């Protein structure tokens, strides 16, 4: 492996430890739940999920899971940091 590639691998490892460098504005995912698969999306601070619970409450275990995993990288998190 050449030194350029080694340098890029090292940099990617450092970046992975600094999630605040990343700002997710939108994504589209398939969540493999216990009973079914669910379509979850995020766009500019707004979550959606096709599960029945979300349709009644505007939140569900699927969207909450993504929030926990991605909190430092979500665009609304950035806006809150700037406001502080």
C-alpha positions as CSV (number, residue, x, y, z in Angstrom):
1,X,0.0,0.0,0.0
2,X,1.4,3.4,-0.9
3,X,1.9,6.2,1.6
4,X,-0.9,8.3,0.1
5,X,-3.4,5.6,0.8
6,X,-2.1,5.1,4.3
7,X,-2.5,8.8,5.0
8,X,-6.1,8.8,3.7
9,X,-6.9,5.8,5.9
10,X,-5.5,7.5,9.0
11,X,-7.4,10.7,8.2
12,X,-10.7,8.7,7.8
13,X,-10.2,7.1,11.2
14,X,-9.7,10.5,12.8
15,X,-12.7,11.9,11.0
16,X,-14.8,9.0,12.1
17,X,-14.0,10.0,15.7
18,X,-15.2,13.5,15.1
19,X,-18.9,13.2,14.0
20,X,-19.4,16.9,14.5
21,X,-17.6,17.4,11.2
22,X,-20.5,15.8,9.4
23,X,-23.9,17.5,8.8
24,X,-26.7,15.2,7.5
25,X,-29.4,17.2,5.8
26,X,-31.4,14.3,4.4
27,X,-31.4,10.6,4.2
28,X,-33.7,7.7,3.3
29,X,-33.4,4.3,5.0
30,X,-35.0,0.9,5.4
31,X,-35.2,-0.1,9.0
32,X,-35.5,-3.9,9.7
33,X,-37.8,-4.0,12.7
34,X,-38.8,-7.0,14.7
35,X,-42.1,-7.5,12.8
36,X,-41.6,-5.7,9.5
37,X,-39.4,-3.4,7.5
38,X,-40.1,0.4,7.8
39,X,-39.2,3.3,5.5
40,X,-37.6,6.1,7.5
41,X,-36.6,9.5,6.1
42,X,-35.0,12.6,7.5
43,X,-35.0,16.0,5.7
44,X,-33.9,19.3,7.2
45,X,-35.0,18.4,10.8
46,X,-38.1,16.5,9.9
47,X,-38.5,12.7,10.5
48,X,-41.0,10.4,8.8
49,X,-41.7,6.7,9.2
50,X,-44.3,4.5,7.5
51,X,-45.2,2.6,10.7
52,X,-48.6,2.9,12.3
53,X,-47.3,4.3,15.6
54,X,-45.6,7.2,13.8
55,X,-48.7,8.1,11.9
56,X,-50.5,8.8,15.2
57,X,-47.6,10.3,17.3
58,X,-45.1,11.8,14.8
59,X,-42.4,9.8,16.6
60,X,-41.6,6.1,16.9
61,X,-38.9,3.7,18.0
62,X,-37.5,3.7,14.5
63,X,-37.0,7.4,14.2
64,X,-35.8,7.6,17.8
65,X,-33.2,5.0,17.0
66,X,-31.8,7.0,14.2
67,X,-31.9,10.2,16.3
68,X,-29.7,8.4,19.0
69,X,-27.3,7.1,16.4
70,X,-26.9,10.3,14.4
71,X,-27.6,13.2,16.8
72,X,-24.3,15.0,16.4
73,X,-24.6,14.9,12.7
74,X,-28.1,16.1,12.2
75,X,-28.7,19.5,10.7
76,X,-31.0,20.7,13.6
77,X,-28.2,19.8,16.0
78,X,-25.9,22.2,14.2
79,X,-28.5,25.0,14.3
80,X,-28.9,24.5,18.1
81,X,-25.1,24.8,18.5
82,X,-24.9,28.0,16.6
83,X,-27.8,29.5,18.6
84,X,-26.0,28.8,21.9
